[in-house]
Amino acid sequence: MKRILIVEDEEALCLLYKEELSAEGYEVTTARDAEQALEILRRERFDLIVTDIRMPGRDGVELITEIMGLRKEVPIIINTAYQSYRDDFMTWAADAYVIKSSSLDELKAKIRDLLSR
């Protein structure tokens, strides 16, 4: 079973992503901010990470930089409501960039694509 870490500060979205992705057959762990995500990443292995950009404390861009130092082999998807970050060269380290939507179809497709590589 593939393991996914979701980093999202909005509790309702965390629950939604966990429920939807678990139904797809993934083992899902959630973190509410970058600090919690890094703590989890230091002790557990994941096949893929999905992170928001705007969060309290460190933002998703800073988190991606830290992840690259810890687990550069793990694919990262940026999942954000803000399209403007796509132009920030720091986000280019991510393997995919998905704009949040009421439908999770695009996010699920990117996850399937990256995990099948």
Buried (B, 14 or more C-beta within 10 A) or exposed (E): EBBBBBBBBBEEBBEBBBEBBEEEEBEBBBBBBBBBBBEBBEEEEBBBBBBBBEBEEBBBBBBBEBBBEEBEEBBBBBBBEBEEBEEEEBBEBBBBBBBBEEEBEBBBEBBEEBBEE
